[in-house]
Amino acid sequence: MAGQSRSSNSLVVPQASAALDQLKYEIAQELGIQIPQDGYYGYMATRDTGAIGGYITRRLVQIAEQQLAGKFH
């Protein structure tokens, strides 16, 4: 698997990367979790990274629901 990135997750819309990063920082701030400046998450508690991921998912679902509701009204 030479040349492959560590993450098996890839964005369908690569331009969404900046928006997702912004969302990650906003949620971490809301939860009072400090994201490492160097981008290395290895020293963070699994509970914290999981909380950030879970809240990102909830927020994305809310956004999608709002957009869908707007299309049908």
N, C-alpha and C positions, 0 to 999 in steps of 0.2 A: 504494500500500500504506500509506496514511495510517492511523495508529491501531494499526498492527500492531507487536508487540514485535520486537526484533532476533532473538530465538531462534525457530527454527521448531519446536523441541522443546517439547512441553507435557506436563505430567504427567497421566496418566490419573486418578490419585488426588491431587488438589491438596494434601491433608493430608500427603502423603509428603514435601513440600518440606523441612520441618524435619528429618526423619530423614535425608534425603539430604545436607543441609548438614552435619549432625553427622558423618555417615560421611565426607564430604569432608575435614573438619578432622582427624578421627582418622587417616585414611590419609596426609594431608599430614604430620602429626606423625610417623607411623611412618617415612615416607620422608625426614624431615628437611627438608621443603620448607616455606618460610614463605609463607602465604597473605596477600596484601595486606589490611591492615585496612580500607581504603576500598572493597574489593570490586572494584577495577579490575585485571583480569588482563593488561592490555596490555603491561606491562613484564616479565611473567614469561616465562621461556624456554618455548618450545613443548614441549621435551622434558619439562619439569616438569609442565605442565598435562596433557600426554598420559599421563604416568606416573600421575598422580592419577586420570584418567578410566579408564585401563586397570585399575587396582587396584580402583576402585569397581565396575566391571563384573564382575571376578572375584569380589569379595566378594558381590555381589548374586546371582550364579550359585550360589555356595556356599550361601547362605542358602536359595535356592529348592530346591536339591537336598536339603538337610537337611529342609526342610518336606515335600517330596514323599516322601522316604524314610520320614519319620515317619508319613505317611498310609497307607503300604502295609505297615507292620509291626504 
